[in-house]
């Protein structure tokens, strides 16, 4: 059971997106098949926020039942459209109080792009099983979009993929919550799954165990991709005098980073305990610098920088990617 999981991180999704491009190219070269796609080699996809959008695109079928998008198509959603998605007029900046009074961005551009890419394709139609995270704000509970529920409880748990992607990426202060609607017109207010599961790899492990109880850790191969170390370095002398106003921004970053690191620790222990540490692979870029950390920094310079970081991460992890290819092809073969 091969699982691909990608963290949240806004525009920093370009980094794992570039890594997946390299992985797909290696798979094509190794199989001699230029039409090979990521979904041909992974049985299960997990994503949060930007990772939810990427994994959904890899997992979307075309009319013939083949993957609709290449890995390059998927990352180009960010490279080509990032500036439009995270664009604000001066009036919007003033009206929102620079993101304090209202969401920083209008979701219209993102929604239009998701509709353009995904049309009316449903969660139940994805090529592989999946789990995409969100959070239901009117009841205070974690929400999981899964293909399994979309099929077995179609009327209540099947949604368009564009709504799934919009909900998982509804980051508080950046975009307004998304009101998703099921087949019987019930509505659910959801926000970004990154508030509780920025790294969804453990969610994927739990879901696979639930869907296929006979599958144990030793039967799984998880590839987990991060969106970069946020470089949280707060000195004691600086923090000792902080109140609520000073902690608001760093505490969000700390929680998101801490969740990702905790999941990484837990999965290392799980796979190590069954003598299969090699069945869990985590690739996360090193500490990002300055404005690279920002989830919405879509300047031309930063987008180029993130593309280059993605290429460098692929190069630095070339041997690891080759090992992943060997495992994936070995299982397929």
C-alpha positions as CSV (number, residue, x, y, z in Angstrom):
1,X,0.0,0.0,0.0
2,X,1.8,3.1,-1.3
3,X,0.7,6.4,0.3
4,X,1.6,10.0,-0.7
5,X,1.0,12.7,1.9
6,X,1.6,16.5,1.4
7,X,1.5,19.1,4.2
8,X,-0.2,22.5,4.1
9,X,1.7,25.7,3.5
10,X,0.1,28.1,1.0
11,X,2.3,29.2,-1.9
12,X,5.1,27.1,-0.4
13,X,3.3,24.1,-1.9
14,X,5.5,24.9,-4.9
15,X,8.3,23.1,-3.1
16,X,6.8,19.7,-2.7
17,X,5.1,20.2,-6.1
18,X,8.5,20.5,-7.7
19,X,9.7,17.4,-5.8
20,X,6.8,15.4,-7.1
21,X,7.6,16.7,-10.7
22,X,11.1,15.2,-10.3
23,X,9.6,11.9,-8.9
24,X,7.2,11.6,-11.8
25,X,10.0,12.2,-14.3
26,X,12.1,9.5,-12.6
27,X,9.2,7.1,-12.7
28,X,8.7,7.8,-16.4
29,X,12.3,7.2,-17.2
30,X,12.6,4.1,-15.1
31,X,9.5,2.5,-16.6
32,X,10.1,3.8,-20.1
33,X,6.6,5.2,-20.1
34,X,6.3,8.9,-20.8
35,X,2.6,8.7,-19.9
36,X,3.2,7.4,-16.4
37,X,1.6,9.5,-13.7
38,X,1.9,9.7,-9.9
39,X,-1.5,8.1,-9.5
40,X,-0.2,5.0,-11.3
41,X,2.1,4.2,-8.4
42,X,0.3,5.4,-5.2
43,X,-2.7,3.7,-3.8
44,X,-3.7,6.4,-1.4
45,X,-3.4,10.2,-1.2
46,X,-3.5,12.5,1.8
47,X,-3.4,16.3,1.8
48,X,-4.0,19.4,3.9
49,X,-4.6,22.8,2.5
50,X,-2.1,23.4,-0.4
51,X,-1.2,19.7,0.0
52,X,-4.9,18.8,-0.4
53,X,-5.1,20.7,-3.7
54,X,-1.9,19.1,-5.1
55,X,-2.9,15.5,-4.1
56,X,-6.4,16.0,-5.5
57,X,-5.0,17.2,-8.8
58,X,-2.8,14.1,-9.0
59,X,-5.9,12.0,-8.2
60,X,-8.3,13.5,-10.6
61,X,-9.5,11.4,-13.6
62,X,-10.0,12.6,-17.2
63,X,-12.9,11.3,-19.3
64,X,-11.0,8.1,-20.2
65,X,-10.2,7.3,-16.6
66,X,-6.6,8.3,-16.7
67,X,-5.0,11.0,-14.5
68,X,-6.1,14.4,-15.9
69,X,-3.0,16.3,-14.7
70,X,0.7,15.7,-14.8
71,X,2.7,16.7,-11.7
72,X,3.9,19.8,-13.7
73,X,0.3,20.7,-14.5
74,X,-0.5,20.6,-10.7
75,X,2.4,22.8,-9.6
76,X,1.7,25.2,-12.4
77,X,-1.6,26.1,-10.7
78,X,0.6,27.9,-8.2
79,X,3.4,29.1,-10.4
80,X,1.0,30.6,-13.0
81,X,-1.9,31.7,-10.8
82,X,-0.4,32.4,-7.4
83,X,-0.2,36.1,-7.9
84,X,-3.8,36.3,-8.9
85,X,-5.0,34.1,-6.1
86,X,-3.2,36.1,-3.4
87,X,-3.9,39.5,-5.0
88,X,-5.3,42.5,-3.0
89,X,-6.4,45.9,-4.1
90,X,-5.5,48.9,-1.9
91,X,-9.2,49.1,-1.0
92,X,-9.2,45.4,0.1
93,X,-6.2,46.1,2.3
94,X,-7.8,49.1,3.9
95,X,-11.3,47.4,4.3
96,X,-9.8,44.3,5.9
97,X,-7.5,46.3,8.2
98,X,-4.6,44.4,6.5
99,X,-6.3,41.1,7.5
100,X,-7.3,42.0,11.0
101,X,-11.0,43.0,10.4
102,X,-11.7,40.8,7.3
103,X,-10.0,38.0,5.4
104,X,-7.0,39.2,3.6
105,X,-8.1,37.8,0.2
106,X,-11.2,37.3,-1.8
107,X,-11.7,33.6,-2.6
108,X,-13.3,34.3,-6.0
109,X,-10.0,33.8,-8.0
110,X,-9.1,30.6,-6.2
111,X,-12.7,29.3,-6.7
112,X,-12.6,30.1,-10.4
113,X,-9.3,28.4,-10.9
114,X,-10.5,25.3,-9.0
115,X,-13.6,25.2,-11.2
116,X,-11.5,25.6,-14.3
117,X,-9.3,22.6,-13.3
118,X,-11.8,20.4,-11.6
119,X,-15.2,21.3,-13.1
120,X,-18.0,19.1,-11.5
121,X,-15.9,16.0,-10.8
122,X,-16.9,14.4,-7.6
123,X,-14.9,13.1,-4.6
124,X,-16.4,9.6,-5.3
125,X,-14.8,9.7,-8.8
126,X,-11.1,10.0,-7.8
127,X,-8.7,7.5,-9.1
128,X,-7.5,6.3,-5.7
129,X,-8.6,6.4,-2.1
130,X,-7.8,9.6,-0.3
131,X,-8.2,11.7,2.8
132,X,-8.4,15.5,2.7
133,X,-8.6,17.4,6.0
134,X,-10.8,20.4,7.0
135,X,-12.4,21.7,10.3
136,X,-16.1,22.1,10.9
137,X,-16.4,25.4,12.8
138,X,-20.1,25.2,13.9
139,X,-19.6,22.0,15.9
140,X,-15.8,22.3,16.6
141,X,-14.8,19.0,15.1
142,X,-12.2,17.6,12.6
143,X,-13.7,16.9,9.2
144,X,-12.3,14.3,6.8
145,X,-13.2,14.1,3.1
146,X,-12.6,10.5,2.0
147,X,-13.4,8.6,-1.1
148,X,-14.7,5.7,0.9
149,X,-17.4,7.8,2.6
150,X,-18.2,9.5,-0.7
151,X,-19.0,6.1,-2.1
152,X,-20.7,4.4,0.8
153,X,-22.6,7.5,2.0
154,X,-22.9,9.2,-1.3
155,X,-25.9,11.4,-0.5
156,X,-24.3,13.0,2.6
157,X,-20.6,12.7,2.1
158,X,-19.9,13.2,-1.6
159,X,-18.8,16.6,-2.7
160,X,-17.3,18.2,-5.8
161,X,-13.5,18.2,-5.8
162,X,-13.5,21.9,-6.2
163,X,-15.4,22.4,-3.0
164,X,-13.1,19.9,-1.2
165,X,-10.1,21.9,-2.3
166,X,-11.6,25.2,-1.4
167,X,-12.6,23.9,2.1
168,X,-9.2,22.4,3.0
169,X,-7.4,25.6,1.9
170,X,-9.8,28.1,3.7
171,X,-7.0,29.3,6.0
172,X,-8.3,31.6,8.8
173,X,-7.4,35.3,8.2
174,X,-6.5,34.5,4.6
175,X,-9.8,33.3,3.1
176,X,-13.3,33.2,4.4
177,X,-14.7,29.8,5.6
178,X,-16.2,27.6,2.8
179,X,-19.8,26.5,3.0
180,X,-19.8,23.1,1.3
181,X,-23.0,21.4,0.1
182,X,-23.6,17.7,-0.2
183,X,-26.0,16.0,-2.7
184,X,-29.1,16.5,-0.5
185,X,-28.3,20.2,-0.1
186,X,-27.0,20.0,3.5
187,X,-24.4,22.7,4.2
188,X,-21.3,22.6,6.3
189,X,-19.0,25.5,7.3
190,X,-15.4,24.4,7.0
191,X,-11.9,25.9,7.4
192,X,-8.4,24.8,6.6
193,X,-7.4,21.4,8.0
194,X,-4.1,22.9,8.9
195,X,-5.5,24.1,12.1
196,X,-5.2,20.6,13.5
197,X,-3.5,18.4,10.9
198,X,-1.0,20.4,8.9
199,X,0.9,17.1,8.2
200,X,-1.9,14.6,7.3
201,X,0.4,11.5,7.1
202,X,-0.8,10.0,10.3
203,X,-4.4,10.6,9.2
204,X,-3.6,8.6,6.1
205,X,-2.1,5.8,8.2
206,X,-5.2,5.7,10.4
207,X,-7.6,5.8,7.5
208,X,-5.8,2.9,5.7
209,X,-5.9,0.8,8.8
210,X,-9.7,1.6,9.1
211,X,-10.5,0.9,5.4
212,X,-8.2,-2.2,5.2
213,X,-7.8,-3.6,8.7
214,X,-5.4,-6.4,7.6
215,X,-2.9,-3.7,6.4
216,X,-0.3,-3.1,9.1
217,X,2.5,-0.6,9.1
218,X,4.8,-3.3,7.6
219,X,2.5,-3.4,4.6
220,X,2.6,0.3,4.0
221,X,5.0,2.6,2.3
222,X,4.5,6.3,3.2
223,X,6.1,9.2,1.4
224,X,5.5,12.4,3.3
225,X,6.4,15.8,1.8
226,X,6.7,19.0,3.8
227,X,6.5,22.7,2.7
228,X,9.6,23.9,4.6
229,X,10.9,24.5,8.1
230,X,9.4,27.8,9.2
231,X,12.5,28.8,11.1
232,X,10.9,29.6,14.4
233,X,13.6,31.0,16.6
234,X,12.2,33.1,19.5
235,X,14.6,34.0,22.3
236,X,13.5,33.7,25.9
237,X,14.4,37.4,26.6
238,X,12.2,38.4,23.7
239,X,9.2,36.3,24.6
240,X,9.2,36.9,28.3
241,X,7.4,40.2,27.9
242,X,4.9,39.2,25.2
243,X,1.2,39.4,25.6
244,X,-1.7,38.2,23.4
245,X,-0.9,40.7,20.6
246,X,2.7,39.5,20.2
247,X,1.9,35.8,20.5
248,X,-0.9,35.8,17.9
249,X,1.2,35.3,14.8
250,X,4.0,33.1,16.1
251,X,1.7,30.8,18.1
252,X,-0.1,29.9,14.8
253,X,3.3,29.1,13.1
254,X,4.4,27.2,16.2
255,X,1.3,25.1,16.2
256,X,1.5,24.3,12.5
257,X,5.1,23.4,12.6
258,X,4.8,21.5,15.9
259,X,2.0,19.4,14.5
260,X,4.0,18.4,11.4
261,X,7.1,17.6,13.6
262,X,4.9,15.5,16.0
263,X,3.4,13.5,13.2
264,X,6.9,12.8,11.8
265,X,8.0,11.6,15.2
266,X,5.0,9.4,15.7
267,X,5.4,7.7,12.3
268,X,9.1,7.1,12.8
269,X,8.3,5.3,16.0
270,X,5.5,3.3,14.5
271,X,7.6,2.1,11.5
272,X,10.7,1.6,13.6
273,X,8.7,-0.5,16.1
274,X,7.8,-3.0,13.4
275,X,11.3,-3.1,12.0
276,X,10.4,-1.2,8.8
277,X,11.9,2.3,9.2
278,X,12.6,2.3,5.5
279,X,8.9,2.2,4.8
280,X,8.4,5.8,6.0
281,X,10.1,8.6,4.1
282,X,9.9,12.2,5.0
283,X,11.3,15.0,2.8
284,X,11.0,18.5,4.2
285,X,13.1,21.4,3.0
286,X,15.6,23.0,5.4
287,X,14.8,26.2,7.2
288,X,13.3,28.9,4.9
289,X,14.7,32.4,5.0
290,X,12.9,35.7,5.5
291,X,9.8,36.2,3.4
292,X,10.0,32.7,2.0
293,X,8.2,31.5,5.1
294,X,5.1,33.5,4.3
295,X,2.2,31.4,2.9
296,X,1.1,34.3,0.7
297,X,4.3,35.8,-0.6
298,X,3.6,35.6,-4.3
299,X,6.1,38.1,-5.6
300,X,7.8,37.0,-8.9
301,X,11.1,36.8,-7.0
302,X,9.7,34.5,-4.3
303,X,7.9,32.2,-6.7
304,X,11.2,31.8,-8.6
305,X,12.9,31.2,-5.3
306,X,10.4,28.5,-4.2
307,X,10.8,26.8,-7.6
308,X,14.6,26.8,-7.2
309,X,14.2,25.5,-3.6
310,X,12.0,22.7,-4.9
311,X,14.7,21.8,-7.5
312,X,17.4,21.9,-4.9
313,X,15.5,19.8,-2.4
314,X,15.0,17.2,-5.2
315,X,18.8,17.3,-6.0
316,X,19.7,17.0,-2.3
317,X,17.4,14.1,-1.9
318,X,18.2,12.4,-5.3
319,X,19.3,9.1,-3.7
320,X,16.2,9.1,-1.5
321,X,14.0,9.7,-4.6
322,X,15.7,6.9,-6.5
323,X,15.0,4.6,-3.5
324,X,11.3,5.7,-3.6
325,X,11.2,4.9,-7.3
326,X,12.7,1.5,-6.8
327,X,10.1,0.7,-4.1
328,X,7.2,1.9,-6.2
329,X,8.2,0.1,-9.3
330,X,9.1,-3.0,-7.4
331,X,5.6,-3.1,-5.9
332,X,4.0,-2.4,-9.3
333,X,6.2,-5.0,-11.0
